[in-house]
Amino acid sequence: MSGGTPFRSGVERSYPLPHAGPEALLTEPLVNSVAAVLVGYGFPRPSAPADRTALKSALVAFLYSSQENDT
């Protein structure tokens, strides 16, 4: 696996991805799918707009490296 992020154990990580802009792959259907998986595991449905915004922010934080770290 080349191009990943090194991890303390010496195993390369696949995430975070280089920051290409959250909208590149992070779509509303993806957020809906993640929300559905969470509900399936017994978590409350993120129905309030602030809940959906927080879920999307959490996904961005996991999926993409921050622009500050890319410099």
DABEL-V107759 format. One record per run of one state. SS is the DSSP state (h for helix, s for strand, l for the rest). FROM is the first residue (numbers start at 1). TO is the last residue. If there is no record, write none. Layout:
ss & from & to
SS & FROM & TO
SS & FROM & TO
This chain:
ss & from & to
l & 1 & 4
s & 5 & 6
l & 7 & 11
s & 12 & 13
l & 14 & 16
s & 17 & 17
l & 18 & 27
h & 28 & 40
l & 41 & 48
h & 49 & 63
s & 64 & 64
l & 65 & 66
h & 67 & 70
l & 71 & 71
